[in-house]
Amino acid sequence: MIAHVYARAAASTLISDVIVATDDERIREAVERCGGTARLTKATHRSGTDRLAELASALDCDVIVNVQGDEPLLDPRMIDDLIAPLAANPDVPMSTLRRPITNAHDWTSPDVVKVVVDQHDFALYFSRSPIPFDARRPRSAGPVHDAAASPSMGHKHIGLYAYRREFLLTLAALPPTRLEQLESLEQLRALEHGYRIQVPETAFDSVGVDTPADLERVRRLTAVAETSGHDER
C-alpha cells in the first residue's frame, strides 16, 4: 500500500520531493525497496501532525504536504488542488480539500468527516456529524436516503493537508483543544486557536483504508483499474 501512495504522490506536478515519515522500520524498508526515501521519527508522537513537524524541522522548504499512507487511490492532481491556495495567497497558512457528498451512507457515517466553509472557501467547522443541518426539512421526513433529494447535503472532507513550514511547526507546538479531542479531528486545533484553513473543492476522490471493508474496496477498485487501464472510483 505504501508503495502505491508513494508513487502517486511523486506524480504530482507541484512537489519537488517525497519523503515518508515513520517510526516503523518495516515501513522504511518497504519504501526503500521501491526506490523511495523514508526517515525514521520518534515513536512517541501523539499525531501525524507532530510526526510531520519533526521531519519539517530539518527540511529547507516553504510548503509541506501531508499525505496519509493509507490513501492508495490518491490522484496526484489532488495534491495540485491542495497546494493551489497557498501558491495564490501568501496569507493562507494551511489548506485541505473537500468534495460534495453524493450518498446517504457518507452523509450519516461518523467515519466520513464533513466540513462547512464560508464564501471564500475557508473552513467554519469540521465534524463527524452531518453538517449543515437543514432546518427547512420536515422533522417527520426521516433520514435522508437519496442525496439528490437533499440539496443541503454537504461536503466530505478529504484528509490531505498542505502547510507553510513555519505554521506547521507552530501548530504542532500548540496544546490539543477541546473540540479536537471531542471529535478526534486534529484540524480543529488550528480553528480553535484562531487560524484559518482554506478548503477548495476538488473533482477527485480517494478511499482511505481504515477498516477491513475499506481494504477490500480498494483491492476491488485497484483490480478494475489495472484491468481497464485507468482508475475507477
SVG drawing of the C-alpha trace seen along z (x, -y; Angstrom):
<svg xmlns="http://www.w3.org/2000/svg" viewBox="-44 -37 61 44">
<polyline fill="none" stroke="black" stroke-width="0.4" points="0.0,0.0 2.7,-2.5 4.4,-1.9 1.2,-2.8 0.8,-6.0 4.4,-7.0 4.2,-6.6 1.0,-8.6 2.3,-11.4 5.5,-11.6 3.5,-12.1 2.2,-15.5 3.5,-18.3 3.9,-20.8 6.1,-18.9 9.9,-18.6 10.4,-15.6 8.5,-12.8 9.7,-11.6 7.9,-9.0 8.0,-9.8 7.5,-6.7 8.5,-5.1 8.3,-1.6 11.4,0.0 9.3,2.3 7.7,-0.7 11.1,-2.3 12.4,0.9 9.3,1.2 9.7,-2.4 13.4,-1.9 12.7,1.3 10.6,-0.6 13.2,-3.3 11.7,-5.8 13.1,-7.9 12.0,-7.4 13.0,-8.9 12.6,-7.3 10.9,-9.6 10.2,-9.2 7.6,-6.6 6.1,-8.9 4.2,-11.4 0.6,-11.9 -0.5,-12.5 0.6,-12.6 0.9,-16.3 3.5,-16.0 5.4,-13.4 5.4,-15.6 6.6,-18.6 9.6,-16.6 10.6,-15.9 9.8,-19.5 12.1,-21.0 15.0,-19.5 13.8,-20.5 14.6,-23.6 11.3,-24.3 8.3,-26.7 5.3,-24.3 4.9,-20.8 2.1,-18.4 0.8,-15.7 -0.4,-12.6 -1.6,-9.7 0.0,-6.3 -3.5,-4.7 -4.6,-6.6 -3.5,-4.1 -6.0,-5.6 -4.8,-9.1 -5.0,-11.1 -1.8,-13.2 -4.0,-16.1 -5.5,-16.3 -2.1,-17.4 -2.0,-20.1 -5.5,-21.3 -4.3,-21.3 -1.2,-23.4 -3.0,-26.0 -4.4,-28.2 -1.0,-28.6 0.6,-29.4 -2.1,-32.0 -2.2,-33.7 0.8,-34.1 -1.6,-34.7 -3.1,-31.2 -1.2,-29.1 -2.9,-25.8 -5.2,-24.1 -7.1,-20.8 -9.8,-19.5 -13.5,-18.8 -15.9,-17.3 -19.7,-17.0 -21.3,-14.2 -23.4,-12.1 -24.8,-9.3 -26.7,-8.9 -24.1,-6.5 -21.3,-9.1 -23.7,-11.7 -24.5,-9.8 -21.3,-7.9 -19.1,-9.2 -16.1,-7.7 -16.7,-10.3 -15.7,-13.8 -17.9,-16.6 -16.8,-20.3 -18.7,-23.6 -16.9,-26.6 -17.5,-30.3 -18.0,-32.2 -14.2,-32.3 -13.7,-28.5 -12.3,-28.9 -13.4,-26.2 -16.0,-27.1 -16.1,-23.7 -15.3,-20.0 -17.4,-17.3 -18.2,-13.6 -21.9,-14.5 -23.9,-15.6 -23.4,-19.3 -25.1,-21.6 -28.4,-20.7 -31.3,-21.6 -33.9,-23.3 -36.3,-23.5 -36.6,-19.8 -39.8,-18.5 -39.0,-16.7 -41.3,-13.9 -39.3,-13.2 -37.0,-10.8 -33.4,-10.1 -32.1,-11.1 -31.8,-8.1 -31.4,-9.9 -28.6,-12.5 -30.3,-14.1 -33.4,-14.8 -31.4,-16.8 -29.8,-20.0 -28.5,-20.6 -26.2,-17.6 -22.8,-19.0 -19.2,-18.3 -16.9,-15.4 -13.5,-16.4 -10.6,-14.7 -7.7,-14.3 -4.8,-15.7 -3.1,-18.9 -0.7,-21.5 1.1,-23.7 3.5,-26.5 6.5,-25.1 6.7,-27.7 3.0,-27.3 3.2,-23.6 5.9,-23.9 3.7,-26.4 0.6,-24.2 2.4,-21.1 3.6,-23.2 0.1,-24.2 -1.8,-22.3 -4.7,-20.0 -8.1,-21.6 -11.5,-20.6 -13.2,-20.2 -10.2,-18.5 -10.4,-15.8 -14.2,-15.6 -14.4,-15.0 -11.0,-13.3 -10.1,-15.7 -6.6,-17.3 -7.5,-20.1 -9.9,-21.6 -6.8,-22.6 -6.0,-25.2 -9.5,-26.6 -9.9,-26.7 -6.6,-28.6 -7.9,-31.2 -6.1,-30.1 -7.7,-29.8 -7.8,-26.7 -8.7,-27.1 -10.7,-24.2 -11.0,-24.2 -13.3,-21.8 -11.7,-19.0 -13.1,-17.0 -11.2,-13.9 -11.8,-11.5 -9.8,-8.9 -10.5,-6.0 -8.8,-5.9 -8.1,-2.4 -9.4,-2.5 -11.3,0.8 -11.1,4.3 -14.1,3.3 -12.1,0.3 -9.2,2.6 -11.5,4.9 -13.0,1.9 -9.5,0.6 -8.4,4.1 -11.5,4.3 -11.0,0.8 -7.3,1.4 -8.1,4.6 -10.7,2.8 -8.2,0.0 -5.5,2.5 -7.9,4.4 -9.2,1.3 -6.1,-0.7 -7.5,-3.6 -8.7,-4.5 -12.3,-4.0 -13.8,-5.3"/>
</svg>
